[in-house]
Amino acid sequence: MRIDAFNHFYPPGYYRKMEEVGSDLKDMFRRARAVKAIYDLDARLRMVEQFPDYAQILSLPAPTLERIAKGRPEVALELAEIGNDGLAALVAGHPRHFPAFIAQAPLSAGDAGVAEVERAITKLGAVGAQIFTNVGGKPLDRAEFEGFFAAMNRLGKPVWIHPERGADHADYMDEKKSLYEIWWTFGWPYETSVAMARLVFSKTLDRYPNLKIIVHHMGAMVPYHEGRVGPGWDQLGKRTTDEDYFVLLKSLKKRPLDYFKQDFNADTAVFGSSAATRCGLEFYGIDRVVFASDCPFDPEGGTQYIRETIRIIDGLDISEDDRDRIYFKNIEKLTGARFVN
């Protein structure tokens, strides 16, 4: 059995509400609207049915609640409630195709947002919560988001981290916007890597040792930059004059590299790259990688990424048990759910 652990779909009610209240529906929304299988249930079901012994865990797509609601946390909360209810209904109606969903966390809504995540997990059956790499431009390690991580630490369910960055984030300081969609191609991996680093050095992972985190796109830049994350960050403080990072380094419970290897899980959504898959597996190890295709964001809004990701995993020189760990055992262990009988 193959459980695709990170996919995106707009429930009908959420899609309508998003169009009604949205204030920044550009960039990723333009991309999403062109992909029928991200909002048309029949198209999505036909896609899933092309693959035997295959099912998808669903989450809401970009744009983020904060981009849609833009300074209106009450609207972000309402969107999250509608989206979570909609995803739960899809799972209830189509359990063979969609055995589970990931709750959307409205972090800008404060305590009410945390309560919504708890409702989605304890009442609706969500297997975890999705957040983005920043909250309306704010880093995840701000004190105002501490309640969310405390709750997820207590609930014992994983946090899926999705990158967030738009064309309004310029490539150079003297420009007003990013060109050539660099904000997506290179910006998203950077965003993910930065969010991971902030959770490490802010000691969020030390404070909440039961946190389970799944980072999109095989952990972004981290596996490729193992040398910089390892021996490079072992020298934290040598390049900085206005902060005493030597003290911070000594106060961490373990080496920076070990946090990245031991406290994060990654998925296989690397757009059909064999090299990236092998690099990520070598860095994280078999037990910390889950199968995901990022459906339906392939070039044609179809099945290419699913097909290519399966081809790559099936072609790995690993045991069948290790293959099963990637395909379903690891996500079952992380979520506590049983997807395969």
Short mmCIF file of the C-alpha atoms (twelve columns), coordinates in Angstrom:
data_MODEL
# 
_entry.id   MODEL 
# 
loop_
_atom_site.group_PDB 
_atom_site.id 
_atom_site.type_symbol 
_atom_site.label_atom_id 
_atom_site.label_alt_id 
_atom_site.label_comp_id 
_atom_site.label_asym_id 
_atom_site.label_seq_id 
_atom_site.Cartn_x 
_atom_site.Cartn_y 
_atom_site.Cartn_z 
_atom_site.pdbx_PDB_model_num 
ATOM 1   C CA . MET A 1   0.000   0.000  0.000   1 
ATOM 2   C CA . ARG A 2   1.156   3.541  -0.778  1 
ATOM 3   C CA . ILE A 3   -0.084  6.397  1.425   1 
ATOM 4   C CA . ASP A 4   0.665   9.750  -0.225  1 
ATOM 5   C CA . ALA A 5   1.208   11.923 2.833   1 
ATOM 6   C CA . PHE A 6   1.213   15.499 1.485   1 
ATOM 7   C CA . ASN A 7   -1.366  16.523 -1.125  1 
ATOM 8   C CA . HIS A 8   -3.618  19.515 -1.591  1 
ATOM 9   C CA . PHE A 9   -7.317  20.024 -2.326  1 
ATOM 10  C CA . TYR A 10  -9.849  22.851 -1.978  1 
ATOM 11  C CA . PRO A 11  -13.113 21.659 -0.397  1 
ATOM 12  C CA . PRO A 12  -16.031 23.372 -2.204  1 
ATOM 13  C CA . GLY A 13  -17.134 25.540 0.727   1 
ATOM 14  C CA . TYR A 14  -13.593 26.690 1.396   1 
ATOM 15  C CA . TYR A 15  -13.016 27.513 -2.265  1 
ATOM 16  C CA . ARG A 16  -16.156 29.671 -2.397  1 
ATOM 17  C CA . LYS A 17  -15.335 31.465 0.850   1 
ATOM 18  C CA . MET A 18  -11.755 32.060 -0.248  1 
ATOM 19  C CA . GLU A 19  -12.916 33.742 -3.450  1 
ATOM 20  C CA . GLU A 20  -15.425 35.792 -1.445  1 
ATOM 21  C CA . VAL A 21  -13.057 37.168 1.187   1 
ATOM 22  C CA . GLY A 22  -9.656  36.860 -0.493  1 
ATOM 23  C CA . SER A 23  -7.551  39.993 -0.704  1 
ATOM 24  C CA . ASP A 24  -4.335  38.620 -2.251  1 
ATOM 25  C CA . LEU A 25  -5.391  35.868 -4.652  1 
ATOM 26  C CA . LYS A 26  -2.413  36.034 -7.005  1 
ATOM 27  C CA . ASP A 27  0.639   33.937 -7.801  1 
ATOM 28  C CA . MET A 28  -0.103  30.504 -6.296  1 
ATOM 29  C CA . PHE A 29  -3.880  30.968 -6.597  1 
ATOM 30  C CA . ARG A 30  -3.472  31.638 -10.301 1 
ATOM 31  C CA . ARG A 31  -1.518  28.395 -10.558 1 
ATOM 32  C CA . ALA A 32  -4.088  26.509 -8.500  1 
ATOM 33  C CA . ARG A 33  -7.099  27.700 -10.489 1 
ATOM 34  C CA . ALA A 34  -5.538  26.235 -13.622 1 
ATOM 35  C CA . VAL A 35  -5.334  22.781 -11.999 1 
ATOM 36  C CA . LYS A 36  -8.758  21.154 -12.189 1 
ATOM 37  C CA . ALA A 37  -7.905  18.280 -9.866  1 
ATOM 38  C CA . ILE A 38  -7.258  20.661 -6.989  1 
ATOM 39  C CA . TYR A 39  -10.915 21.708 -6.704  1 
ATOM 40  C CA . ASP A 40  -12.905 19.251 -8.874  1 
ATOM 41  C CA . LEU A 41  -13.606 16.121 -6.816  1 
ATOM 42  C CA . ASP A 42  -14.482 13.894 -9.769  1 
ATOM 43  C CA . ALA A 43  -11.234 14.795 -11.510 1 
ATOM 44  C CA . ARG A 44  -9.294  14.062 -8.339  1 
ATOM 45  C CA . LEU A 45  -10.987 10.700 -7.767  1 
ATOM 46  C CA . ARG A 46  -10.203 9.638  -11.329 1 
ATOM 47  C CA . MET A 47  -6.579  10.596 -10.741 1 
ATOM 48  C CA . VAL A 48  -6.253  8.547  -7.549  1 
ATOM 49  C CA . GLU A 49  -7.958  5.530  -9.126  1 
ATOM 50  C CA . GLN A 50  -5.233  5.285  -11.778 1 
ATOM 51  C CA . PHE A 51  -2.884  3.822  -9.157  1 
ATOM 52  C CA . PRO A 52  -3.553  0.491  -7.407  1 
ATOM 53  C CA . ASP A 53  -3.071  0.297  -3.647  1 
ATOM 54  C CA . TYR A 54  -2.734  4.065  -3.433  1 
ATOM 55  C CA . ALA A 55  -4.469  6.727  -1.317  1 
ATOM 56  C CA . GLN A 56  -3.938  10.380 -0.372  1 
ATOM 57  C CA . ILE A 57  -3.840  12.352 2.862   1 
ATOM 58  C CA . LEU A 58  -5.329  15.768 2.093   1 
ATOM 59  C CA . SER A 59  -4.419  19.291 3.200   1 
ATOM 60  C CA . LEU A 60  -5.429  22.774 2.121   1 
ATOM 61  C CA . PRO A 61  -3.348  24.344 -0.666  1 
ATOM 62  C CA . ALA A 62  -1.679  27.747 -0.762  1 
ATOM 63  C CA . PRO A 63  -2.242  30.675 -0.595  1 
ATOM 64  C CA . THR A 64  -2.019  30.816 3.171   1 
ATOM 65  C CA . LEU A 65  -4.856  31.942 5.402   1 
ATOM 66  C CA . GLU A 66  -2.830  35.033 6.238   1 
ATOM 67  C CA . ARG A 67  -2.469  36.018 2.586   1 
ATOM 68  C CA . ILE A 68  -6.161  35.451 1.930   1 
ATOM 69  C CA . ALA A 69  -7.432  37.189 5.063   1 
ATOM 70  C CA . LYS A 70  -4.643  39.829 5.199   1 
ATOM 71  C CA . GLY A 71  -4.764  41.362 8.684   1 
ATOM 72  C CA . ARG A 72  -8.144  39.836 9.578   1 
ATOM 73  C CA . PRO A 73  -7.447  36.983 12.020  1 
ATOM 74  C CA . GLU A 74  -11.159 36.368 12.517  1 
ATOM 75  C CA . VAL A 75  -11.498 35.689 8.788   1 
ATOM 76  C CA . ALA A 76  -8.469  33.372 8.871   1 
ATOM 77  C CA . LEU A 77  -10.120 31.461 11.712  1 
ATOM 78  C CA . GLU A 78  -13.412 31.173 9.809   1 
ATOM 79  C CA . LEU A 79  -11.580 29.930 6.721   1 
ATOM 80  C CA . ALA A 80  -9.741  27.313 8.777   1 
ATOM 81  C CA . GLU A 81  -13.002 26.076 10.296  1 
ATOM 82  C CA . ILE A 82  -14.647 25.803 6.873   1 
ATOM 83  C CA . GLY A 83  -11.580 24.143 5.374   1 
ATOM 84  C CA . ASN A 84  -11.156 21.626 8.180   1 
ATOM 85  C CA . ASP A 85  -14.844 20.718 8.127   1 
ATOM 86  C CA . GLY A 86  -14.657 20.335 4.351   1 
ATOM 87  C CA . LEU A 87  -11.624 18.068 4.446   1 
ATOM 88  C CA . ALA A 88  -13.204 15.943 7.181   1 
ATOM 89  C CA . ALA A 89  -16.304 15.522 5.001   1 
ATOM 90  C CA . LEU A 90  -14.175 14.384 2.048   1 
ATOM 91  C CA . VAL A 91  -12.470 11.772 4.200   1 
ATOM 92  C CA . ALA A 92  -15.795 10.558 5.572   1 
ATOM 93  C CA . GLY A 93  -17.272 10.320 2.080   1 
ATOM 94  C CA . HIS A 94  -14.286 8.759  0.334   1 
ATOM 95  C CA . PRO A 95  -12.210 6.853  2.900   1 
ATOM 96  C CA . ARG A 96  -10.629 4.548  0.315   1 
ATOM 97  C CA . HIS A 97  -9.269  7.449  -1.713  1 
ATOM 98  C CA . PHE A 98  -8.641  9.826  1.204   1 
ATOM 99  C CA . PRO A 99  -8.038  7.938  4.463   1 
ATOM 100 C CA . ALA A 100 -7.077  11.052 6.449   1 
ATOM 101 C CA . PHE A 101 -6.650  14.816 6.404   1 
ATOM 102 C CA . ILE A 102 -4.319  17.389 7.915   1 
ATOM 103 C CA . ALA A 103 -5.928  20.256 9.831   1 
ATOM 104 C CA . GLN A 104 -5.050  23.783 8.789   1 
ATOM 105 C CA . ALA A 105 -3.738  25.821 11.721  1 
ATOM 106 C CA . PRO A 106 -4.814  29.504 11.703  1 
ATOM 107 C CA . LEU A 107 -1.800  30.720 13.665  1 
ATOM 108 C CA . SER A 108 -2.691  34.400 13.278  1 
ATOM 109 C CA . ALA A 109 -5.853  33.773 15.323  1 
ATOM 110 C CA . GLY A 110 -3.951  33.192 18.579  1 
ATOM 111 C CA . ASP A 111 -5.607  31.032 21.223  1 
ATOM 112 C CA . ALA A 112 -8.706  30.637 19.053  1 
ATOM 113 C CA . GLY A 113 -6.514  29.237 16.291  1 
ATOM 114 C CA . VAL A 114 -4.976  26.715 18.674  1 
ATOM 115 C CA . ALA A 115 -8.465  25.729 19.800  1 
ATOM 116 C CA . GLU A 116 -9.457  25.163 16.166  1 
ATOM 117 C CA . VAL A 117 -6.512  22.822 15.662  1 
ATOM 118 C CA . GLU A 118 -7.483  20.893 18.786  1 
ATOM 119 C CA . ARG A 119 -11.092 20.681 17.549  1 
ATOM 120 C CA . ALA A 120 -9.984  19.389 14.152  1 
ATOM 121 C CA . ILE A 121 -7.781  16.723 15.717  1 
ATOM 122 C CA . THR A 122 -9.938  15.601 18.638  1 
ATOM 123 C CA . LYS A 123 -13.411 16.069 17.116  1 
ATOM 124 C CA . LEU A 124 -12.932 15.738 13.358  1 
ATOM 125 C CA . GLY A 125 -10.148 13.167 13.372  1 
ATOM 126 C CA . ALA A 126 -7.341  15.110 11.691  1 
ATOM 127 C CA . VAL A 127 -4.034  13.227 11.886  1 
ATOM 128 C CA . GLY A 128 -1.984  16.398 12.426  1 
ATOM 129 C CA . ALA A 129 -1.800  20.067 11.523  1 
ATOM 130 C CA . GLN A 130 -0.342  22.037 8.635   1 
ATOM 131 C CA . ILE A 131 1.455   25.326 9.107   1 
ATOM 132 C CA . PHE A 132 3.487   27.455 6.719   1 
ATOM 133 C CA . THR A 133 7.070   28.622 7.095   1 
ATOM 134 C CA . ASN A 134 5.981   32.081 8.181   1 
ATOM 135 C CA . VAL A 135 2.755   33.633 9.433   1 
ATOM 136 C CA . GLY A 136 2.069   36.723 7.387   1 
ATOM 137 C CA . GLY A 137 5.816   37.379 7.328   1 
ATOM 138 C CA . LYS A 138 6.404   36.560 11.003  1 
ATOM 139 C CA . PRO A 139 8.808   33.738 11.935  1 
ATOM 140 C CA . LEU A 140 7.459   30.615 13.592  1 
ATOM 141 C CA . ASP A 141 9.607   31.095 16.697  1 
ATOM 142 C CA . ARG A 142 7.757   34.249 17.815  1 
ATOM 143 C CA . ALA A 143 6.311   33.971 21.310  1 
ATOM 144 C CA . GLU A 144 2.777   34.485 19.992  1 
ATOM 145 C CA . PHE A 145 2.902   31.066 18.298  1 
ATOM 146 C CA . GLU A 146 4.247   29.202 21.319  1 
ATOM 147 C CA . GLY A 147 0.778   27.970 22.257  1 
ATOM 148 C CA . PHE A 148 0.473   26.051 19.005  1 
ATOM 149 C CA . PHE A 149 3.716   24.131 19.498  1 
ATOM 150 C CA . ALA A 150 2.832   23.440 23.122  1 
ATOM 151 C CA . ALA A 151 -0.521  22.015 22.015  1 
ATOM 152 C CA . MET A 152 0.993   19.824 19.286  1 
ATOM 153 C CA . ASN A 153 3.618   18.593 21.742  1 
ATOM 154 C CA . ARG A 154 0.801   17.607 24.105  1 
ATOM 155 C CA . LEU A 155 -1.434  16.089 21.437  1 
ATOM 156 C CA . GLY A 156 1.401   14.009 19.984  1 
ATOM 157 C CA . LYS A 157 0.339   14.574 16.382  1 
ATOM 158 C CA . PRO A 158 2.727   15.682 13.629  1 
ATOM 159 C CA . VAL A 159 3.102   19.175 12.241  1 
ATOM 160 C CA . TRP A 160 3.412   19.390 8.464   1 
ATOM 161 C CA . ILE A 161 5.452   22.451 7.405   1 
ATOM 162 C CA . HIS A 162 4.777   23.902 3.948   1 
ATOM 163 C CA . PRO A 163 6.864   26.719 2.404   1 
ATOM 164 C CA . GLU A 164 5.369   30.199 1.949   1 
ATOM 165 C CA . ARG A 165 6.860   32.977 -0.122  1 
ATOM 166 C CA . GLY A 166 5.485   35.102 -2.945  1 
ATOM 167 C CA . ALA A 167 6.659   37.335 -5.751  1 
ATOM 168 C CA . ASP A 168 6.408   40.260 -3.322  1 
ATOM 169 C CA . HIS A 169 9.553   38.903 -1.627  1 
ATOM 170 C CA . ALA A 170 12.239  40.402 -3.866  1 
ATOM 171 C CA . ASP A 171 15.406  38.592 -4.889  1 
ATOM 172 C CA . TYR A 172 17.518  41.713 -4.226  1 
ATOM 173 C CA . MET A 173 17.106  44.513 -1.703  1 
ATOM 174 C CA . ASP A 174 16.856  47.259 -4.334  1 
ATOM 175 C CA . GLU A 175 14.030  45.538 -6.242  1 
ATOM 176 C CA . LYS A 176 10.314  45.443 -5.508  1 
ATOM 177 C CA . LYS A 177 9.519   41.889 -6.554  1 
ATOM 178 C CA . SER A 178 11.051  38.538 -7.375  1 
ATOM 179 C CA . LEU A 179 11.590  37.852 -11.060 1 
ATOM 180 C CA . TYR A 180 11.258  34.690 -13.142 1 
ATOM 181 C CA . GLU A 181 9.386   32.890 -10.307 1 
ATOM 182 C CA . ILE A 182 12.653  32.611 -8.397  1 
ATOM 183 C CA . TRP A 183 10.502  33.179 -5.291  1 
ATOM 184 C CA . TRP A 184 9.107   29.673 -5.886  1 
ATOM 185 C CA . THR A 185 11.985  27.681 -7.400  1 
ATOM 186 C CA . PHE A 186 14.677  28.741 -4.935  1 
ATOM 187 C CA . GLY A 187 12.670  30.802 -2.448  1 
ATOM 188 C CA . TRP A 188 10.530  27.980 -1.151  1 
ATOM 189 C CA . PRO A 189 13.460  25.662 -0.311  1 
ATOM 190 C CA . TYR A 190 15.165  28.597 1.411   1 
ATOM 191 C CA . GLU A 191 11.999  29.417 3.399   1 
ATOM 192 C CA . THR A 192 11.709  25.831 4.603   1 
ATOM 193 C CA . SER A 193 15.355  25.641 5.615   1 
ATOM 194 C CA . VAL A 194 15.157  28.952 7.496   1 
ATOM 195 C CA . ALA A 195 12.030  27.842 9.381   1 
ATOM 196 C CA . MET A 196 13.760  24.634 10.420  1 
ATOM 197 C CA . ALA A 197 16.823  26.538 11.622  1 
ATOM 198 C CA . ARG A 198 14.731  28.993 13.640  1 
ATOM 199 C CA . LEU A 199 12.991  26.124 15.438  1 
ATOM 200 C CA . VAL A 200 16.422  24.704 16.284  1 
ATOM 201 C CA . PHE A 201 18.195  27.842 17.491  1 
ATOM 202 C CA . SER A 202 15.153  29.301 19.281  1 
ATOM 203 C CA . LYS A 203 15.214  26.084 21.348  1 
ATOM 204 C CA . THR A 204 11.612  25.338 20.401  1 
ATOM 205 C CA . LEU A 205 12.644  21.725 19.835  1 
ATOM 206 C CA . ASP A 206 14.328  21.625 23.241  1 
ATOM 207 C CA . ARG A 207 11.222  22.967 24.969  1 
ATOM 208 C CA . TYR A 208 8.893   20.558 23.176  1 
ATOM 209 C CA . PRO A 209 10.730  17.256 22.806  1 
ATOM 210 C CA . ASN A 210 7.589   15.393 21.718  1 
ATOM 211 C CA . LEU A 211 7.075   17.536 18.621  1 
ATOM 212 C CA . LYS A 212 6.829   15.548 15.400  1 
ATOM 213 C CA . ILE A 213 7.618   17.633 12.341  1 
ATOM 214 C CA . ILE A 214 7.319   16.705 8.662   1 
ATOM 215 C CA . VAL A 215 9.005   19.132 6.277   1 
ATOM 216 C CA . HIS A 216 7.952   19.314 2.654   1 
ATOM 217 C CA . HIS A 217 10.212  18.635 -0.356  1 
ATOM 218 C CA . MET A 218 12.719  16.340 1.376   1 
ATOM 219 C CA . GLY A 219 13.774  18.943 3.908   1 
ATOM 220 C CA . ALA A 220 14.573  21.520 1.237   1 
ATOM 221 C CA . MET A 221 18.212  22.693 1.240   1 
ATOM 222 C CA . VAL A 222 19.316  20.928 4.396   1 
ATOM 223 C CA . PRO A 223 20.445  17.498 3.091   1 
ATOM 224 C CA . TYR A 224 22.474  19.048 0.268   1 
ATOM 225 C CA . HIS A 225 24.123  21.470 2.698   1 
ATOM 226 C CA . GLU A 226 25.019  18.892 5.344   1 
ATOM 227 C CA . GLY A 227 28.562  20.224 5.531   1 
ATOM 228 C CA . ARG A 228 27.427  23.768 6.233   1 
ATOM 229 C CA . VAL A 229 24.765  22.637 8.708   1 
ATOM 230 C CA . GLY A 230 27.276  20.317 10.393  1 
ATOM 231 C CA . PRO A 231 30.898  21.502 10.625  1 
ATOM 232 C CA . GLY A 232 29.839  24.977 9.489   1 
ATOM 233 C CA . TRP A 233 27.335  25.582 12.289  1 
ATOM 234 C CA . ASP A 234 29.653  23.917 14.788  1 
ATOM 235 C CA . GLN A 235 31.496  27.251 14.519  1 
ATOM 236 C CA . LEU A 236 28.425  29.398 15.226  1 
ATOM 237 C CA . GLY A 237 29.537  32.801 16.470  1 
ATOM 238 C CA . LYS A 238 32.806  33.110 14.560  1 
ATOM 239 C CA . ARG A 239 31.156  35.210 11.852  1 
ATOM 240 C CA . THR A 240 29.116  37.513 14.118  1 
ATOM 241 C CA . THR A 241 30.270  40.526 16.148  1 
ATOM 242 C CA . ASP A 242 27.032  41.911 17.599  1 
ATOM 243 C CA . GLU A 243 25.607  38.701 19.126  1 
ATOM 244 C CA . ASP A 244 27.185  36.157 21.469  1 
ATOM 245 C CA . TYR A 245 26.273  33.017 19.589  1 
ATOM 246 C CA . PHE A 246 29.009  31.053 21.371  1 
ATOM 247 C CA . VAL A 247 26.850  31.063 24.489  1 
ATOM 248 C CA . LEU A 248 23.801  29.963 22.478  1 
ATOM 249 C CA . LEU A 249 25.741  27.114 20.874  1 
ATOM 250 C CA . LYS A 250 26.922  25.824 24.240  1 
ATOM 251 C CA . SER A 251 23.392  26.009 25.664  1 
ATOM 252 C CA . LEU A 252 21.849  23.751 23.026  1 
ATOM 253 C CA . LYS A 253 21.168  20.193 24.138  1 
ATOM 254 C CA . LYS A 254 22.913  18.735 21.121  1 
ATOM 255 C CA . ARG A 255 24.914  19.583 18.042  1 
ATOM 256 C CA . PRO A 256 22.967  21.668 15.480  1 
ATOM 257 C CA . LEU A 257 23.328  18.975 12.814  1 
ATOM 258 C CA . ASP A 258 21.789  16.393 15.135  1 
ATOM 259 C CA . TYR A 259 18.583  18.427 15.480  1 
ATOM 260 C CA . PHE A 260 18.147  18.439 11.710  1 
ATOM 261 C CA . LYS A 261 18.821  14.710 11.452  1 
ATOM 262 C CA . GLN A 262 16.876  13.582 14.525  1 
ATOM 263 C CA . ASP A 263 14.029  16.061 15.034  1 
ATOM 264 C CA . PHE A 264 12.670  16.471 11.514  1 
ATOM 265 C CA . ASN A 265 11.020  14.074 9.096   1 
ATOM 266 C CA . ALA A 266 10.905  14.745 5.366   1 
ATOM 267 C CA . ASP A 267 8.772   13.732 2.400   1 
ATOM 268 C CA . THR A 268 9.649   12.533 -1.088  1 
ATOM 269 C CA . ALA A 269 7.910   15.388 -2.959  1 
ATOM 270 C CA . VAL A 270 10.912  16.473 -5.030  1 
ATOM 271 C CA . PHE A 271 9.207   16.654 -8.445  1 
ATOM 272 C CA . GLY A 272 10.628  13.409 -9.774  1 
ATOM 273 C CA . SER A 273 14.295  13.960 -8.892  1 
ATOM 274 C CA . SER A 274 16.186  10.706 -8.262  1 
ATOM 275 C CA . ALA A 275 19.266  12.591 -7.040  1 
ATOM 276 C CA . ALA A 276 17.317  14.630 -4.477  1 
ATOM 277 C CA . THR A 277 15.562  11.486 -3.243  1 
ATOM 278 C CA . ARG A 278 18.821  9.617  -2.704  1 
ATOM 279 C CA . CYS A 279 20.449  12.643 -1.050  1 
ATOM 280 C CA . GLY A 280 17.539  13.078 1.358   1 
ATOM 281 C CA . LEU A 281 17.356  9.399  2.235   1 
ATOM 282 C CA . GLU A 282 21.075  9.324  2.997   1 
ATOM 283 C CA . PHE A 283 20.737  12.368 5.242   1 
ATOM 284 C CA . TYR A 284 17.542  11.502 7.163   1 
ATOM 285 C CA . GLY A 285 17.594  7.710  6.950   1 
ATOM 286 C CA . ILE A 286 14.770  5.379  5.936   1 
ATOM 287 C CA . ASP A 287 12.840  5.816  9.197   1 
ATOM 288 C CA . ARG A 288 12.447  9.585  8.764   1 
ATOM 289 C CA . VAL A 289 11.150  9.785  5.195   1 
ATOM 290 C CA . VAL A 290 7.510   9.508  4.140   1 
ATOM 291 C CA . PHE A 291 6.079   9.067  0.657   1 
ATOM 292 C CA . ALA A 292 4.485   12.194 -0.841  1 
ATOM 293 C CA . SER A 293 3.991   13.497 -4.363  1 
ATOM 294 C CA . ASP A 294 2.630   17.043 -3.818  1 
ATOM 295 C CA . CYS A 295 -0.360  16.153 -5.981  1 
ATOM 296 C CA . PRO A 296 -1.687  17.709 -8.195  1 
ATOM 297 C CA . PHE A 297 1.048   20.278 -8.920  1 
ATOM 298 C CA . ASP A 298 2.827   18.567 -11.794 1 
ATOM 299 C CA . PRO A 299 3.293   20.344 -15.151 1 
ATOM 300 C CA . GLU A 300 -0.092  19.222 -16.474 1 
ATOM 301 C CA . GLY A 301 -2.002  19.082 -13.193 1 
ATOM 302 C CA . GLY A 302 -2.043  15.315 -13.558 1 
ATOM 303 C CA . THR A 303 -0.239  12.225 -12.379 1 
ATOM 304 C CA . GLN A 304 3.363   12.735 -13.457 1 
ATOM 305 C CA . TYR A 305 4.743   13.423 -9.979  1 
ATOM 306 C CA . ILE A 306 2.871   10.477 -8.480  1 
ATOM 307 C CA . ARG A 307 4.090   8.134  -11.199 1 
ATOM 308 C CA . GLU A 308 7.699   9.369  -11.123 1 
ATOM 309 C CA . THR A 309 7.942   9.335  -7.333  1 
ATOM 310 C CA . ILE A 310 6.693   5.755  -7.220  1 
ATOM 311 C CA . ARG A 311 9.145   4.788  -9.986  1 
ATOM 312 C CA . ILE A 312 12.052  6.276  -8.038  1 
ATOM 313 C CA . ILE A 313 11.112  4.637  -4.730  1 
ATOM 314 C CA . ASP A 314 10.454  1.272  -6.373  1 
ATOM 315 C CA . GLY A 315 13.864  1.496  -8.052  1 
ATOM 316 C CA . LEU A 316 15.821  2.105  -4.850  1 
ATOM 317 C CA . ASP A 317 18.233  -0.638 -3.792  1 
ATOM 318 C CA . ILE A 318 16.538  -1.226 -0.450  1 
ATOM 319 C CA . SER A 319 14.615  -4.059 1.186   1 
ATOM 320 C CA . GLU A 320 10.857  -4.426 0.768   1 
ATOM 321 C CA . ASP A 321 10.434  -3.671 4.460   1 
ATOM 322 C CA . ASP A 322 12.343  -0.410 4.052   1 
ATOM 323 C CA . ARG A 323 10.212  0.433  1.022   1 
ATOM 324 C CA . ASP A 324 7.095   -0.177 3.111   1 
ATOM 325 C CA . ARG A 325 8.478   2.160  5.772   1 
ATOM 326 C CA . ILE A 326 8.609   4.946  3.216   1 
ATOM 327 C CA . TYR A 327 5.257   4.104  1.666   1 
ATOM 328 C CA . PHE A 328 3.146   3.738  4.806   1 
ATOM 329 C CA . LYS A 329 4.799   2.482  7.995   1 
ATOM 330 C CA . ASN A 330 6.564   5.747  8.869   1 
ATOM 331 C CA . ILE A 331 3.452   7.873  8.417   1 
ATOM 332 C CA . GLU A 332 1.456   5.387  10.483  1 
ATOM 333 C CA . LYS A 333 4.044   5.652  13.259  1 
ATOM 334 C CA . LEU A 334 4.056   9.460  13.155  1 
ATOM 335 C CA . THR A 335 0.275   9.860  13.165  1 
ATOM 336 C CA . GLY A 336 -0.706  6.845  15.271  1 
ATOM 337 C CA . ALA A 337 -3.227  5.954  12.574  1 
ATOM 338 C CA . ARG A 338 -3.616  2.637  10.744  1 
ATOM 339 C CA . PHE A 339 -3.917  3.011  6.993   1 
ATOM 340 C CA . VAL A 340 -3.069  -0.566 6.019   1 
ATOM 341 C CA . ASN A 341 -4.765  -3.629 7.499   1 
# 
